Each structure stands twice: as C-alpha cells, then as structure tokens.
Amino acid sequence: MTDALSLVDEWGPEKIVVVSHRRTGMKGVLVIDNTARGIGKGGTRMSPGVTVDEVSRLARVMTWKWAAVDLFYGGAKAGIVADPASRDKEAVLRAFARALSNEVPREYVMGLDMGLTESDAAIIQDELGDRGAAVGTPEHLGGVAYDKLGITGYGVAEAADAAAQHLGLPLSGARVALQGFGAVGSAAARRFAELGATVVAVSTAHGALHDPSGLDVDALLAARDEHGDRFVTRHSATPLAPGAELAVDCDILVPAALQDVITRTSAHEVKAKILVEGANLPTSAEAQGILAERGVTVLPDFVANAGGVVAAAFAMDARYSGFRPDTAGIVETVSTRLRANAVTVLGEARRQDITPHTAGRRLAEERVRTAMHSKGRIPRD
C-alpha cells in the first residue's frame, strides 16, 4: 500500500483526499498537486484499478501541463475505484461528488478522463447544484464538445507536425503508427491524414492493424463507428497482436492509449524517428534515456497532448456564462500554442544537450517555482 506521505516532495501534493461511501461501495481519491498558478484542474477517471499513486502521478503531469502551455490553473486529478460499465455508475458518481463537496469547485473542478462521459460531467453538476463543479458537459448544456472537436488528438498531430518540421522531416508522406484509436488516437489519425501523413498502423485493446502502404483513415473511422473497438478484427489489413504496433517500421510513433507502455525493453524495439506522447506517461524514465541514446526524439506528453487542457481553460471560463464557447477560437489556440511549445522544448533540448522531457519540465518547473516564490510558498532569497 502506498504511504501518502511518501508522495510529498518540493512541489506537492498539497492535499490528498480519500473518500468512501458504504451504501454504494464508492471509493475514490482526489490529489491536488500544486495550486501556485491557480486552482486545481484535471480530469476524473473511473476504473477498478485506480490507486492513490496513479492519481498522484497524473496530478503532477497536470501541474507541468498547465505550466508548459502557460495557463493559470494548478495540477490536480481524481479517481474513482469502480467499473464504468456498472449499472451503479451514477449512484457511485453522485456519492463521489457529494463526498468532495468541500473541495469542489472551490479548490478543484472535475473534468473527463478514462471511464467518464459528457453525461457524467452533467451529473456531477446536478448533484452539487453548481455549473462550476465540472467541465466536459454536453454541447447542449453549454459545454465544449471535446469529442466532437477531437481537440486533444488534433493537438497531438499539430504538435507532431511542428516537431517534424523542426527536425527536418516533412510530415507529408511520413509514416505514422498509433497505439489507441479512441477519442485521442482517432482524432490524431484524422488530422495526420489531413496533413498528408500516411497512417500505417492503428490498434485497440482487441488487436492492431498494419499496412506499410497506408491505411484508409476514413474507412477505419467508419468501421469503428459500426463495430466499436473490435473493428480491428474485421479489417483486411495485416493483423498484429496488441502492442506490436509499437515496433512497426514508421517515422512517427504515437502511443495514445495507456501509460507505461514504452519500457526499458520495448524502447529498443521502437523504429520511429519521433515518438509523440499522445497518452499520459506512456514512456518510463529509463525508456526515455534509451530512446535518446538511439536518436529517437520524444515529444513529452505535457507538450504533445495539452490540447485538452487548452480547451479545458476555455471551458473553465465558460462555466457560468450564458454564451457558448467559441470553438473556432479553441482550435486556433490549440494549434498555435502546441506548435510553439513543441519547437521551444525541442530547441531547448538541443541547445542544452538534454532530453525534451527534461527541457520541458525545467521550463514548467521554473514557471511554477516563480509563482510559489511570489506567493511566499517557498523562502524568498
């Protein structure tokens, strides 16, 4: 069992709240990591395997992600130990929201992550009687249509394009392999195709597809809409076992599914020139070092997949507004910020001869440290 006190370092967490409800069986945790630059904002996930350690790691990623895109919110994350497919999901979710009514929305605003939907965000608002309690609500309730816009995946492809250009690799004709074909992976695939790249591999939990000459992204999207994640078992392209897509011959690899998928062992099998982290925490620190030694450029998650937090910032502004957020402005801002950040981080990594993860984290750390210093949270020299 994780000792919560062992998770505390110079940055946080500032608060770890573990909650439960005996009648529904709800168990959950909220980790508020660092609020020097603003109140805690991060997604809420639901999974039978949620742990305090996992949520704490993800809350720290949010700290760096907000700072890296220079937006004024703090790192936080929440998790509920439950099966999102359970018939008791709504009762568990409402119990979780009630249990955190002291923190939400004054210290933390809930959002969507693995296992939660737009309707779940609406339920949280309803349970607490506050439109400010959660973002990610359906468009017809004034929310930002994350899935409809595919904003995180769109940003991943935009950041990848900027990184490729910076490294002298034209995206047009570049071969892209994606792990995960959910909200992030599918939207990224669509944008990669629009930018002229060739998608050669995709995967879901049921397997992977590979075609060196390129897959028809529109056909894949239509097949997924019809058959769900099992579409990979009904396609004529070469089937691969789950995980094998990480080792196919390609120029750009995008792990956009789970964390910790590129390990010390699998890092030696990556054939891509650029690895763009569409998921949170897909590469271990050891793997990052190995990839750097092999000449593989890794664009960090808190840079590459920050399109969702940019959209969330717009949603935060619109929580109490009677007007809908400007989706055109969201898309434009995501593109501008993520492209600029990708180039800045890769440029600093090259200048200082360090990994992009280290360069990006140093940039984010400096912004957070400056805020902590200004607010007297660390000693003034």
C-alpha positions in Angstrom: 0.0 0.0 0.0 1.3 3.5 -0.9 2.2 5.7 2.0 0.6 9.0 1.0 3.3 11.0 2.9 6.0 9.4 0.8 4.5 11.1 -2.3 5.2 14.6 -0.9 8.2 16.5 -2.4 9.1 20.1 -3.0 6.2 20.6 -5.4 3.3 18.8 -3.7 0.9 17.2 -3.4 -0.8 19.9 -1.3 -3.8 17.8 -0.5 -4.7 14.1 -0.8 -8.4 13.3 0.0 -9.5 9.7 0.1 -13.3 9.3 0.3 -15.7 6.4 0.6 -19.5 5.6 0.8 -20.6 2.4 2.4 -24.0 2.0 0.8 -22.8 2.4 -2.8 -19.4 0.9 -2.2 -17.8 4.1 -3.6 -14.1 4.6 -3.0 -12.1 7.4 -4.5 -9.3 9.8 -4.2 -8.6 13.5 -5.1 -5.0 14.7 -5.4 -4.4 18.4 -5.5 -0.8 18.7 -6.5 0.2 22.3 -6.8 -2.0 25.4 -7.0 0.6 28.2 -7.1 -0.6 29.2 -10.6 -4.4 28.7 -10.0 -7.0 26.3 -8.6 -6.7 22.6 -9.2 -7.9 21.4 -12.6 -7.6 17.9 -14.0 -9.7 15.0 -15.2 -11.6 12.5 -13.1 -11.2 8.8 -14.1 -13.2 5.7 -13.2 -11.5 2.3 -13.2 -11.5 -0.8 -11.0 -7.7 -0.4 -10.7 -7.4 3.2 -9.7 -4.7 3.8 -7.0 -3.6 6.8 -5.0 -0.1 6.5 -6.5 -1.5 6.5 -10.1 -3.7 9.6 -9.4 -0.8 11.4 -7.7 1.4 10.8 -10.8 -1.3 12.1 -13.1 -1.9 15.2 -10.9 1.8 16.0 -11.2 1.6 15.7 -15.0 -1.2 18.3 -14.9 1.0 20.7 -12.9 3.6 20.6 -15.6 1.0 20.6 -18.4 -0.7 23.8 -17.3 2.6 25.5 -16.7 4.1 24.3 -20.0 1.2 25.9 -22.0 1.4 28.9 -19.7 -2.2 28.7 -18.5 -3.2 29.7 -15.0 -4.5 26.6 -13.3 -2.9 24.1 -10.9 -2.3 20.4 -11.2 -4.9 18.0 -9.8 -6.5 14.7 -10.6 -9.2 12.5 -9.2 -10.0 8.8 -9.5 -12.9 6.5 -8.6 -12.4 2.8 -7.9 -15.3 1.4 -9.9 -16.3 -0.3 -13.2 -17.6 2.4 -15.6 -19.8 -0.2 -17.2 -21.6 -1.0 -13.9 -25.3 -0.3 -13.6 -24.5 1.5 -10.3 -22.2 4.0 -12.0 -24.5 7.1 -11.5 -25.0 6.3 -7.8 -21.3 5.9 -7.3 -20.5 9.1 -9.2 -23.1 11.1 -7.2 -21.7 9.7 -3.9 -18.1 10.7 -5.0 -19.2 14.2 -5.9 -21.0 14.7 -2.5 -18.0 13.4 -0.6 -15.9 16.1 -2.3 -18.3 19.0 -1.8 -15.8 20.8 0.5 -13.2 20.9 -2.3 -15.4 21.1 -5.4 -15.5 23.7 -7.0 -13.6 26.0 -4.7 -10.3 24.0 -4.9 -10.8 21.6 -7.7 -13.0 21.4 -10.8 -13.8 18.0 -12.1 -13.3 17.0 -15.8 -13.4 14.0 -18.0 -10.9 11.2 -18.1 -10.9 7.5 -18.6 -14.3 5.9 -17.9 -16.3 9.1 -17.7 -18.6 10.7 -20.3 -20.1 14.1 -21.0 -23.3 13.0 -19.3 -21.3 12.1 -16.2 -20.0 15.7 -16.1 -23.6 16.9 -16.2 -24.5 14.5 -13.3 -21.7 16.0 -11.2 -23.0 19.5 -11.8 -26.5 18.3 -11.0 -25.5 16.6 -7.8 -23.7 19.6 -6.4 -26.2 22.1 -7.9 -23.3 24.1 -9.4 -22.4 24.6 -13.1 -18.9 25.3 -11.9 -18.4 21.9 -10.4 -17.3 20.2 -13.6 -16.4 20.9 -17.2 -16.8 18.5 -20.1 -20.6 18.7 -20.2 -22.6 18.1 -23.4 -22.6 20.8 -26.0 -26.4 21.3 -25.5 -25.6 22.3 -21.9 -23.1 24.8 -22.9 -20.0 22.6 -22.7 -17.1 22.3 -25.0 -17.6 19.4 -27.4 -14.2 17.8 -26.8 -15.1 14.5 -28.6 -16.8 16.2 -31.5 -13.8 18.6 -32.0 -11.3 15.8 -31.2 -9.3 18.5 -29.7 -6.7 16.5 -27.9 -5.9 14.3 -30.8 -5.9 17.3 -33.1 -3.4 18.9 -30.9 -1.2 15.8 -30.9 -1.0 15.9 -34.7 -0.3 19.6 -34.8 2.5 19.3 -32.2 3.9 16.3 -34.2 3.8 18.3 -37.4 5.7 21.2 -35.7 8.3 18.7 -34.2 8.8 17.0 -37.6 9.3 20.3 -39.4 11.8 21.4 -36.7 13.8 18.2 -37.2 13.7 18.4 -41.0 11.2 15.7 -41.5 8.3 16.7 -43.8 5.0 15.3 -42.4 3.6 14.9 -45.9 4.3 11.3 -46.7 5.7 10.5 -43.3 4.6 7.1 -41.9 2.6 7.2 -38.6 1.8 4.4 -36.2 -0.8 5.0 -33.5 -1.4 2.9 -30.4 -5.0 3.5 -29.4 -7.9 4.5 -31.6 -10.2 6.1 -29.1 -11.0 9.8 -28.8 -7.3 10.9 -28.9 -5.9 8.3 -31.4 -8.7 8.5 -33.9 -8.8 12.3 -33.9 -5.0 12.4 -34.3 -5.2 9.9 -37.2 -7.8 12.1 -38.9 -5.6 15.2 -38.6 -2.4 13.3 -39.7 -4.2 12.2 -42.8 -5.4 15.8 -43.5 -1.8 17.0 -43.1 -0.6 14.4 -45.7 0.9 11.8 -43.5 0.4 8.1 -44.1 -1.1 6.1 -41.2 0.4 2.6 -41.4 -0.8 1.1 -38.1 -3.5 1.5 -35.5 -4.6 -0.5 -32.5 -7.3 -1.1 -29.9 -7.5 -3.4 -26.9 -8.6 -6.1 -29.4 -5.5 -6.0 -31.6 -3.7 -4.0 -34.2 -3.7 -3.4 -37.9 -0.7 -2.8 -40.1 -0.3 -1.9 -43.8 3.1 -0.5 -44.9 1.4 1.2 -47.9 -1.1 3.0 -45.7 -4.5 2.5 -44.1 -7.6 4.4 -45.2 -8.4 6.5 -42.1 -11.9 7.4 -43.2 -12.7 3.7 -43.6 -11.2 2.9 -40.2 -13.3 5.6 -38.6 -16.5 4.3 -40.3 -15.6 0.7 -39.2 -15.1 1.8 -35.6 -18.4 3.6 -35.6 -20.1 0.4 -36.8 -18.2 -2.3 -34.8 -16.6 -0.4 -31.9 -13.0 -1.4 -30.9 -13.5 -4.8 -32.5 -13.2 -3.2 -35.9 -9.6 -4.3 -36.0 -10.7 -7.9 -36.2 -12.8 -7.3 -39.3 -10.3 -5.5 -41.5 -8.4 -6.8 -44.4 -5.1 -5.2 -43.3 -2.4 -7.4 -41.6 -3.5 -8.2 -38.0 -1.0 -7.8 -35.2 -1.1 -8.7 -31.6 -1.8 -5.8 -29.2 1.4 -3.9 -28.6 3.1 -5.0 -31.8 2.2 -1.7 -33.4 4.8 0.0 -31.2 7.6 -1.8 -33.1 6.4 -1.4 -36.8 8.6 0.5 -39.2 7.5 4.1 -39.2 8.7 7.7 -39.0 6.4 8.9 -36.2 5.0 6.7 -33.3 2.1 7.9 -31.2 1.3 5.9 -28.1 -2.2 7.3 -27.4 -3.7 4.7 -25.1 -2.3 3.7 -21.8 0.6 4.8 -19.5 3.8 2.9 -19.1 3.7 1.1 -22.5 7.3 2.0 -23.6 9.6 0.3 -21.1 13.3 -0.3 -21.0 12.8 -3.5 -23.1 10.4 -2.1 -25.7 12.3 1.1 -26.1 14.9 -0.9 -28.0 12.3 -2.1 -30.5 11.0 1.3 -31.5 11.9 2.1 -35.1 10.4 5.6 -35.3 12.4 8.7 -35.6 10.0 10.7 -33.5 7.8 9.4 -30.6 4.9 11.7 -29.8 3.3 11.0 -26.4 -0.5 11.2 -27.0 -1.2 9.4 -23.8 -0.2 10.5 -20.3 3.0 8.9 -19.0 3.5 6.3 -21.9 7.3 6.1 -21.5 9.3 5.3 -18.4 12.3 7.5 -17.4 14.6 4.6 -18.4 12.9 4.2 -21.8 13.4 8.0 -22.4 17.1 7.6 -21.8 17.4 4.6 -24.1 15.4 6.3 -26.8 17.6 9.4 -26.6 20.7 7.3 -26.9 19.2 5.6 -30.0 18.5 9.0 -31.6 14.7 8.9 -31.2 13.2 12.3 -30.4 10.4 12.1 -27.8 7.9 14.9 -27.6 6.6 14.8 -24.0 3.0 14.2 -23.0 2.6 17.5 -21.2 3.5 19.3 -24.5 2.0 17.0 -27.1 -1.4 16.2 -25.6 -2.0 19.6 -24.0 -4.8 20.4 -26.5 -7.3 19.1 -24.0 -6.1 21.5 -21.2 -6.2 24.4 -23.6 -9.8 23.5 -24.4 -10.5 23.0 -20.7 -9.3 26.5 -20.0 -11.9 27.8 -22.4 -14.5 25.6 -20.7 -13.4 26.9 -17.3 -14.1 30.5 -18.5 -17.5 29.4 -19.8 -18.7 27.5 -16.7 -21.0 30.3 -15.5 -21.5 32.1 -18.9 -24.8 32.2 -20.8 -22.8 32.0 -24.0 -21.3 29.0 -25.7 -17.5 28.9 -26.1 -16.1 29.9 -29.5 -15.0 26.6 -30.9 -13.1 28.2 -33.8 -11.0 30.1 -31.2 -10.3 27.0 -29.3 -9.0 25.1 -32.3 -6.8 28.0 -33.4 -5.4 28.5 -29.9 -4.6 24.8 -29.6 -2.7 24.8 -32.8 -0.8 28.0 -32.1 0.2 27.1 -28.5 1.1 23.4 -29.1 3.2 24.1 -32.2 5.1 26.9 -30.4 5.7 24.7 -27.3 6.9 21.8 -29.4 9.5 23.9 -31.1 10.6 25.7 -27.9 11.0 22.5 -26.0 12.9 20.7 -28.8 15.1 23.7 -29.3 16.0 23.9 -25.6 16.7 20.2 -25.5 19.1 20.5 -28.4 20.8 23.7 -27.0 21.3 22.2 -23.6 22.0 18.6 -24.8 19.3 17.2 -22.7 16.1 15.2 -23.4 12.9 17.0 -24.4 11.3 15.7 -21.2 14.0 17.4 -19.1 13.9 20.6 -21.1 10.1 20.8 -21.0 10.0 20.0 -17.3 12.6 22.6 -16.5 10.5 25.3 -18.3 7.4 24.2 -16.4 9.2 24.0 -13.1 10.6 27.5 -13.5 7.1 28.9 -14.0 5.7 27.0 -11.0 8.7 27.9 -8.8 8.3 31.6 -9.7 4.7 31.5 -8.7 5.4 29.7 -5.5 8.1 32.3 -4.7 5.8 35.3 -5.4 3.1 33.8 -3.1 5.6 33.1 -0.3 5.2 29.4 -0.6 8.9 28.9 -0.7 11.6 31.0 1.1 12.4 34.3 -0.6 16.2 34.8 -1.1 
